Amino acid sequence: MKSTGIIRKVDELGRVVIPIELRNQFHISEKDPIEIFVDGSSIVLKKYEKSCLFCGNTKKLSEYKGKLICNKCLKQIKTLNNE
């Protein structure tokens, strides 16, 4: 993990401001959803992207009962159902 040298304090509501330089670098705009991960003792923030429920692919997604599935996984599921 690369350090940016930027330090911010958590406010009384638990908020942290992401500096404009980082928001610009990662194309994060106001109201964009941010996904929060935990990796050992680290908290990782990532701009949320819709992805396949099974493989994480972000291209060519279809929705089924509120869940996103990529075409490749959808084909594999159809193959399983035909057996």
N, CA, C and O atoms as a Tinker XYZ file with bonds, in Angstrom:
   332  protein
     1  N      0.850000   -1.171000    0.000000    73     2
     2  CA     0.000000    0.000000    0.000000    64     1     3
     3  C      0.894000    1.232000    0.000000    63     2     4     5
     4  O      1.880000    1.283000    0.736000    81     3
     5  N      0.564000    2.215000   -0.809000    73     3     6
     6  CA     1.366000    3.429000   -0.955000    64     5     7
     7  C      0.812000    4.550000   -0.072000    63     6     8     9
     8  O     -0.390000    4.816000   -0.080000    81     7
     9  N      1.684000    5.198000    0.681000    73     7    10
    10  CA     1.276000    6.326000    1.526000    64     9    11
    11  C      1.174000    7.596000    0.687000    63    10    12    13
    12  O      2.005000    7.845000   -0.186000    81    11
    13  N      0.133000    8.404000    0.966000    73    11    14
    14  CA    -0.026000    9.684000    0.270000    64    13    15
    15  C      0.590000   10.825000    1.066000    63    14    16    17
    16  O      0.828000   11.907000    0.529000    81    15
    17  N      0.844000   10.584000    2.337000    73    15    18
    18  CA     1.357000   11.635000    3.206000    64    17    19
    19  C      0.273000   12.570000    3.702000    63    18    20    21
    20  O      0.564000   13.539000    4.403000    81    19
    21  N     -0.971000   12.293000    3.349000    73    19    22
    22  CA    -2.100000   13.129000    3.749000    64    21    23
    23  C     -2.712000   12.542000    5.019000    63    22    24    25
    24  O     -2.970000   11.341000    5.098000    81    23
    25  N     -2.941000   13.398000    6.003000    73    23    26
    26  CA    -3.542000   12.958000    7.263000    64    25    27
    27  C     -4.794000   13.793000    7.513000    63    26    28    29
    28  O     -4.768000   15.017000    7.387000    81    27
    29  N     -5.871000   13.133000    7.862000    73    27    30
    30  CA    -7.127000   13.815000    8.180000    64    29    31
    31  C     -7.645000   13.297000    9.513000    63    30    32    33
    32  O     -7.402000   12.145000    9.871000    81    31
    33  N     -8.356000   14.142000   10.246000    73    31    34
    34  CA    -8.963000   13.736000   11.507000    64    33    35
    35  C    -10.396000   13.305000   11.274000    63    34    36    37
    36  O    -11.070000   13.801000   10.371000    81    35
    37  N    -10.849000   12.385000   12.090000    73    35    38
    38  CA   -12.246000   11.953000   12.080000    64    37    39
    39  C    -13.037000   12.967000   12.906000    63    38    40    41
    40  O    -12.647000   13.303000   14.024000    81    39
    41  N    -14.165000   13.460000   12.343000    73    39    42
    42  CA   -14.944000   14.439000   13.101000    64    41    43
    43  C    -15.861000   13.733000   14.099000    63    42    44    45
    44  O    -15.861000   12.506000   14.193000    81    43
    45  N    -16.643000   14.520000   14.841000    73    43    46
    46  CA   -17.476000   13.973000   15.910000    64    45    47
    47  C    -18.565000   13.033000   15.403000    63    46    48    49
    48  O    -19.126000   12.267000   16.187000    81    47
    49  N    -18.874000   13.076000   14.105000    73    47    50
    50  CA   -19.864000   12.173000   13.515000    64    49    51
    51  C    -19.221000   10.974000   12.823000    63    50    52    53
    52  O    -19.911000   10.166000   12.203000    81    51
    53  N    -17.887000   10.862000   12.930000    73    51    54
    54  CA   -17.180000    9.736000   12.327000    64    53    55
    55  C    -16.814000    9.935000   10.869000    63    54    56    57
    56  O    -16.443000    8.980000   10.187000    81    55
    57  N    -16.915000   11.164000   10.381000    73    55    58
    58  CA   -16.630000   11.445000    8.969000    64    57    59
    59  C    -15.168000   11.811000    8.757000    63    58    60    61
    60  O    -14.510000   12.374000    9.632000    81    59
    61  N    -14.680000   11.471000    7.559000    73    59    62
    62  CA   -13.332000   11.841000    7.132000    64    61    63
    63  C    -13.468000   12.466000    5.750000    63    62    64    65
    64  O    -14.176000   11.927000    4.899000    81    63
    65  N    -12.808000   13.584000    5.513000    73    63    66
    66  CA   -12.845000   14.243000    4.212000    64    65    67
    67  C    -11.772000   13.630000    3.319000    63    66    68    69
    68  O    -10.607000   13.539000    3.705000    81    67
    69  N    -12.182000   13.207000    2.113000    73    67    70
    70  CA   -11.226000   12.714000    1.125000    64    69    71
    71  C    -10.737000   13.934000    0.342000    63    70    72    73
    72  O    -11.549000   14.641000   -0.253000    81    71
    73  N     -9.429000   14.193000    0.331000    73    71    74
    74  CA    -8.898000   15.382000   -0.347000    64    73    75
    75  C     -9.269000   15.422000   -1.830000    63    74    76    77
    76  O     -9.362000   14.385000   -2.486000    81    75
    77  N     -9.475000   16.624000   -2.342000    73    75    78
    78  CA    -9.890000   16.829000   -3.732000    64    77    79
    79  C     -8.912000   16.197000   -4.714000    63    78    80    81
    80  O     -9.327000   15.695000   -5.759000    81    79
    81  N     -7.620000   16.213000   -4.393000    73    79    82
    82  CA    -6.620000   15.621000   -5.295000    64    81    83
    83  C     -6.878000   14.119000   -5.487000    63    82    84    85
    84  O     -6.765000   13.598000   -6.596000    81    83
    85  N     -7.222000   13.443000   -4.406000    73    83    86
    86  CA    -7.512000   12.007000   -4.495000    64    85    87
    87  C     -8.853000   11.755000   -5.167000    63    86    88    89
    88  O     -8.992000   10.811000   -5.945000    81    87
    89  N     -9.845000   12.595000   -4.869000    73    87    90
    90  CA   -11.143000   12.442000   -5.533000    64    89    91
    91  C    -11.008000   12.628000   -7.035000    63    90    92    93
    92  O    -11.615000   11.890000   -7.812000    81    91
    93  N    -10.216000   13.608000   -7.448000    73    91    94
    94  CA    -9.992000   13.823000   -8.883000    64    93    95
    95  C     -9.247000   12.652000   -9.509000    63    94    96    97
    96  O     -9.595000   12.200000  -10.599000    81    95
    97  N     -8.227000   12.166000   -8.821000    73    95    98
    98  CA    -7.408000   11.066000   -9.334000    64    97    99
    99  C     -8.241000    9.805000   -9.572000    63    98   100   101
   100  O     -8.006000    9.066000  -10.528000    81    99
   101  N     -9.223000    9.568000   -8.683000    73    99   102
   102  CA   -10.038000    8.358000   -8.779000    64   101   103
   103  C    -11.443000    8.622000   -9.325000    63   102   104   105
   104  O    -12.324000    7.768000   -9.232000    81   103
   105  N    -11.641000    9.813000   -9.893000    73   103   106
   106  CA   -12.916000   10.197000  -10.529000    64   105   107
   107  C    -14.103000   10.003000   -9.585000    63   106   108   109
   108  O    -15.132000    9.443000   -9.965000    81   107
   109  N    -13.942000   10.470000   -8.364000    73   107   110
   110  CA   -15.004000   10.409000   -7.358000    64   109   111
   111  C    -15.666000   11.780000   -7.283000    63   110   112   113
   112  O    -15.020000   12.783000   -6.979000    81   111
   113  N    -16.960000   11.803000   -7.565000    73   111   114
   114  CA   -17.721000   13.047000   -7.534000    64   113   115
   115  C    -18.641000   13.061000   -6.319000    63   114   116   117
   116  O    -18.846000   12.038000   -5.665000    81   115
   117  N    -19.188000   14.236000   -6.030000    73   115   118
   118  CA   -20.139000   14.362000   -4.927000    64   117   119
   119  C    -21.290000   13.383000   -5.121000    63   118   120   121
   120  O    -21.825000   13.261000   -6.223000    81   119
   121  N    -21.667000   12.696000   -4.072000    73   119   122
   122  CA   -22.760000   11.722000   -4.033000    64   121   123
   123  C    -22.411000   10.370000   -4.668000    63   122   124   125
   124  O    -23.269000    9.488000   -4.703000    81   123
   125  N    -21.188000   10.176000   -5.170000    73   123   126
   126  CA   -20.789000    8.860000   -5.673000    64   125   127
   127  C    -20.749000    7.872000   -4.512000    63   126   128   129
   128  O    -20.296000    8.222000   -3.422000    81   127
   129  N    -21.220000    6.639000   -4.729000    73   127   130
   130  CA   -21.138000    5.646000   -3.658000    64   129   131
   131  C    -19.699000    5.158000   -3.476000    63   130   132   133
   132  O    -18.970000    4.969000   -4.450000    81   131
   133  N    -19.307000    4.959000   -2.231000    73   131   134
   134  CA   -17.974000    4.477000   -1.876000    64   133   135
   135  C    -18.142000    3.163000   -1.124000    63   134   136   137
   136  O    -18.939000    3.070000   -0.191000    81   135
   137  N    -17.387000    2.153000   -1.536000    73   135   138
   138  CA   -17.433000    0.855000   -0.882000    64   137   139
   139  C    -16.330000    0.801000    0.173000    63   138   140   141
   140  O    -15.232000    1.311000   -0.050000    81   139
   141  N    -16.615000    0.190000    1.311000    73   139   142
   142  CA   -15.667000    0.126000    2.425000    64   141   143
   143  C    -15.273000   -1.332000    2.658000    63   142   144   145
   144  O    -16.130000   -2.200000    2.825000    81   143
   145  N    -13.957000   -1.586000    2.665000    73   143   146
   146  CA   -13.417000   -2.920000    2.896000    64   145   147
   147  C    -12.517000   -2.897000    4.119000    63   146   148   149
   148  O    -12.002000   -1.845000    4.497000    81   147
   149  N    -12.329000   -4.042000    4.733000    73   147   150
   150  CA   -11.358000   -4.205000    5.805000    64   149   151
   151  C    -10.340000   -5.224000    5.322000    63   150   152   153
   152  O    -10.704000   -6.312000    4.875000    81   151
   153  N     -9.054000   -4.868000    5.413000    73   151   154
   154  CA    -7.957000   -5.756000    5.016000    64   153   155
   155  C     -6.976000   -5.819000    6.177000    63   154   156   157
   156  O     -6.092000   -4.972000    6.298000    81   155
   157  N     -7.135000   -6.821000    7.026000    73   155   158
   158  CA    -6.311000   -6.901000    8.229000    64   157   159
   159  C     -6.628000   -5.736000    9.140000    63   158   160   161
   160  O     -7.758000   -5.593000    9.606000    81   159
   161  N     -5.623000   -4.896000    9.399000    73   159   162
   162  CA    -5.832000   -3.730000   10.259000    64   161   163
   163  C     -6.064000   -2.455000    9.451000    63   162   164   165
   164  O     -6.006000   -1.358000   10.006000    81   163
   165  N     -6.326000   -2.582000    8.150000    73   163   166
   166  CA    -6.527000   -1.412000    7.278000    64   165   167
   167  C     -7.983000   -1.280000    6.847000    63   166   168   169
   168  O     -8.682000   -2.275000    6.653000    81   167
   169  N     -8.423000   -0.043000    6.702000    73   167   170
   170  CA    -9.728000    0.265000    6.122000    64   169   171
   171  C     -9.459000    0.788000    4.722000    63   170   172   173
   172  O     -8.683000    1.727000    4.542000    81   171
   173  N    -10.102000    0.181000    3.725000    73   171   174
   174  CA    -9.874000    0.539000    2.328000    64   173   175
   175  C    -11.157000    1.113000    1.754000    63   174   176   177
   176  O    -12.221000    0.508000    1.883000    81   175
   177  N    -11.068000    2.279000    1.119000    73   175   178
   178  CA   -12.206000    2.907000    0.452000    64   177   179
   179  C    -12.040000    2.738000   -1.048000    63   178   180   181
   180  O    -10.941000    2.910000   -1.577000    81   179
   181  N    -13.142000    2.396000   -1.748000    73   179   182
   182  CA   -13.088000    2.199000   -3.192000    64   181   183
   183  C    -14.368000    2.749000   -3.794000    63   182   184   185
   184  O    -15.451000    2.557000   -3.241000    81   183
   185  N    -14.248000    3.428000   -4.916000    73   183   186
   186  CA   -15.444000    3.890000   -5.608000    64   185   187
   187  C    -16.246000    2.660000   -6.010000    63   186   188   189
   188  O    -15.712000    1.738000   -6.626000    81   187
   189  N    -17.521000    2.648000   -5.664000    73   187   190
   190  CA   -18.372000    1.501000   -5.923000    64   189   191
   191  C    -18.651000    1.363000   -7.407000    63   190   192   193
   192  O    -18.999000    2.335000   -8.078000    81   191
   193  N    -18.497000    0.155000   -7.913000    73   191   194
   194  CA   -18.867000   -0.173000   -9.285000    64   193   195
   195  C    -19.775000   -1.391000   -9.237000    63   194   196   197
   196  O    -19.510000   -2.340000   -8.499000    81   195
   197  N    -20.838000   -1.365000  -10.016000    73   195   198
   198  CA   -21.704000   -2.530000  -10.099000    64   197   199
   199  C    -20.895000   -3.673000  -10.696000    63   198   200   201
   200  O    -20.135000   -3.475000  -11.645000    81   199
   201  N    -21.060000   -4.877000  -10.133000    73   199   202
   202  CA   -20.282000   -6.017000  -10.612000    64   201   203
   203  C    -21.064000   -7.310000  -10.469000    63   202   204   205
   204  O    -22.069000   -7.377000   -9.761000    81   203
   205  N    -20.581000   -8.335000  -11.158000    73   203   206
   206  CA   -21.196000   -9.659000  -11.148000    64   205   207
   207  C    -21.147000  -10.251000   -9.741000    63   206   208   209
   208  O    -20.113000  -10.200000   -9.074000    81   207
   209  N    -22.243000  -10.800000   -9.304000    73   207   210
   210  CA   -22.374000  -11.426000   -7.996000    64   209   211
   211  C    -21.365000  -12.558000   -7.811000    63   210   212   213
   212  O    -20.885000  -12.784000   -6.699000    81   211
   213  N    -21.039000  -13.273000   -8.894000    73   211   214
   214  CA   -20.198000  -14.453000   -8.797000    64   213   215
   215  C    -18.712000  -14.187000   -9.038000    63   214   216   217
   216  O    -17.875000  -14.677000   -8.280000    81   215
   217  N    -18.366000  -13.420000  -10.076000    73   215   218
   218  CA   -16.947000  -13.274000  -10.440000    64   217   219
   219  C    -16.399000  -11.858000  -10.270000    63   218   220   221
   220  O    -15.186000  -11.657000  -10.338000    81   219
   221  N    -17.276000  -10.871000  -10.049000    73   219   222
   222  CA   -16.813000   -9.499000   -9.859000    64   221   223
   223  C    -16.622000   -8.705000  -11.137000    63   222   224   225
   224  O    -16.236000   -7.538000  -11.077000    81   223
   225  N    -16.881000   -9.309000  -12.300000    73   223   226
   226  CA   -16.746000   -8.621000  -13.580000    64   225   227
   227  C    -17.673000   -7.406000  -13.610000    63   226   228   229
   228  O    -18.775000   -7.458000  -13.062000    81   227
   229  N    -17.241000   -6.315000  -14.244000    73   227   230
   230  CA   -18.053000   -5.095000  -14.302000    64   229   231
   231  C    -18.617000   -4.826000  -15.695000    63   230   232   233
   232  O    -19.265000   -3.801000  -15.909000    81   231
   233  N    -18.382000   -5.722000  -16.632000    73   231   234
   234  CA   -18.832000   -5.530000  -18.025000    64   233   235
   235  C    -20.006000   -6.453000  -18.349000    63   234   236   237
   236  O    -20.116000   -7.554000  -17.808000    81   235
   237  N    -20.874000   -5.986000  -19.235000    73   235   238
   238  CA   -21.987000   -6.776000  -19.774000    64   237   239
   239  C    -22.788000   -7.485000  -18.679000    63   238   240   241
   240  O    -22.829000   -8.714000  -18.615000    81   239
   241  N    -23.410000   -6.696000  -17.836000    73   239   242
   242  CA   -24.168000   -7.236000  -16.704000    64   241   243
   243  C    -25.656000   -7.315000  -17.014000    63   242   244   245
   244  O    -26.208000   -6.462000  -17.709000    81   243
   245  N    -26.294000   -8.355000  -16.485000    73   243   246
   246  CA   -27.743000   -8.507000  -16.556000    64   245   247
   247  C    -28.269000   -8.578000  -15.133000    63   246   248   249
   248  O    -27.566000   -9.026000  -14.227000    81   247
   249  N    -29.498000   -8.140000  -14.940000    73   247   250
   250  CA   -30.088000   -8.188000  -13.608000    64   249   251
   251  C    -31.104000   -9.324000  -13.538000    63   250   252   253
   252  O    -31.937000   -9.487000  -14.430000    81   251
   253  N    -31.021000  -10.105000  -12.467000    73   251   254
   254  CA   -31.981000  -11.171000  -12.214000    64   253   255
   255  C    -32.377000  -11.120000  -10.751000    63   254   256   257
   256  O    -31.537000  -11.318000   -9.873000    81   255
   257  N    -33.643000  -10.856000  -10.480000    73   255   258
   258  CA   -34.175000  -10.756000   -9.114000    64   257   259
   259  C    -33.330000   -9.829000   -8.244000    63   258   260   261
   260  O    -33.035000  -10.138000   -7.089000    81   259
   261  N    -32.947000   -8.688000   -8.817000    73   259   262
   262  CA   -32.214000   -7.680000   -8.067000    64   261   263
   263  C    -30.724000   -7.933000   -7.936000    63   262   264   265
   264  O    -30.025000   -7.166000   -7.275000    81   263
   265  N    -30.223000   -8.998000   -8.558000    73   263   266
   266  CA   -28.793000   -9.325000   -8.501000    64   265   267
   267  C    -28.181000   -9.179000   -9.896000    63   266   268   269
   268  O    -28.839000   -9.453000  -10.899000    81   267
   269  N    -26.923000   -8.746000   -9.953000    73   267   270
   270  CA   -26.243000   -8.574000  -11.229000    64   269   271
   271  C    -25.387000   -9.793000  -11.546000    63   270   272   273
   272  O    -24.661000  -10.302000  -10.692000    81   271
   273  N    -25.487000  -10.254000  -12.804000    73   271   274
   274  CA   -24.728000  -11.409000  -13.272000    64   273   275
   275  C    -24.156000  -11.065000  -14.640000    63   274   276   277
   276  O    -24.874000  -10.555000  -15.500000    81   275
   277  N    -22.853000  -11.341000  -14.853000    73   275   278
   278  CA   -22.246000  -11.068000  -16.162000    64   277   279
   279  C    -22.658000  -12.160000  -17.154000    63   278   280   281
   280  O    -23.121000  -13.229000  -16.756000    81   279
   281  N    -22.486000  -11.879000  -18.440000    73   279   282
   282  CA   -22.902000  -12.822000  -19.479000    64   281   283
   283  C    -22.181000  -14.162000  -19.361000    63   282   284   285
   284  O    -22.785000  -15.208000  -19.600000    81   283
   285  N    -20.906000  -14.146000  -19.000000    73   283   286
   286  CA   -20.122000  -15.378000  -18.898000    64   285   287
   287  C    -20.700000  -16.290000  -17.806000    63   286   288   289
   288  O    -20.902000  -17.481000  -18.040000    81   287
   289  N    -20.962000  -15.744000  -16.635000    73   287   290
   290  CA   -21.529000  -16.536000  -15.543000    64   289   291
   291  C    -22.946000  -16.985000  -15.880000    63   290   292   293
   292  O    -23.350000  -18.092000  -15.524000    81   291
   293  N    -23.703000  -16.126000  -16.567000    73   291   294
   294  CA   -25.065000  -16.479000  -16.966000    64   293   295
   295  C    -25.043000  -17.690000  -17.898000    63   294   296   297
   296  O    -25.875000  -18.587000  -17.764000    81   295
   297  N    -24.098000  -17.722000  -18.841000    73   295   298
   298  CA   -23.961000  -18.867000  -19.746000    64   297   299
   299  C    -23.615000  -20.132000  -18.972000    63   298   300   301
   300  O    -24.145000  -21.205000  -19.260000    81   299
   301  N    -22.729000  -20.008000  -17.991000    73   299   302
   302  CA   -22.346000  -21.173000  -17.190000    64   301   303
   303  C    -23.542000  -21.699000  -16.398000    63   302   304   305
   304  O    -23.714000  -22.912000  -16.277000    81   303
   305  N    -24.362000  -20.812000  -15.863000    73   303   306
   306  CA   -25.546000  -21.226000  -15.122000    64   305   307
   307  C    -26.527000  -21.936000  -16.039000    63   306   308   309
   308  O    -27.108000  -22.956000  -15.666000    81   307
   309  N    -26.713000  -21.396000  -17.246000    73   307   310
   310  CA   -27.623000  -22.027000  -18.212000    64   309   311
   311  C    -27.133000  -23.419000  -18.575000    63   310   312   313
   312  O    -27.939000  -24.338000  -18.724000    81   311
   313  N    -25.815000  -23.589000  -18.720000    73   311   314
   314  CA   -25.234000  -24.890000  -19.026000    64   313   315
   315  C    -25.524000  -25.879000  -17.905000    63   314   316   317
   316  O    -25.856000  -27.035000  -18.170000    81   315
   317  N    -25.404000  -25.440000  -16.658000    73   315   318
   318  CA   -25.686000  -26.310000  -15.492000    64   317   319
   319  C    -27.150000  -26.736000  -15.484000    63   318   320   321
   320  O    -27.469000  -27.880000  -15.163000    81   319
   321  N    -28.028000  -25.817000  -15.835000    73   319   322
   322  CA   -29.459000  -26.109000  -15.819000    64   321   323
   323  C    -29.862000  -27.094000  -16.915000    63   322   324   325
   324  O    -30.872000  -27.784000  -16.782000    81   323
   325  N    -29.078000  -27.168000  -18.004000    73   323   326
   326  CA   -29.397000  -28.063000  -19.118000    64   325   327
   327  C    -28.896000  -29.483000  -18.872000    63   326   328   329
   328  O    -29.249000  -30.395000  -19.619000    81   327
   329  N    -28.091000  -29.684000  -17.853000    73   327   330
   330  CA   -27.541000  -31.021000  -17.577000    64   329   331
   331  C    -28.529000  -31.894000  -16.861000    63   330   332
   332  O    -28.227000  -33.047000  -16.555000    81   331
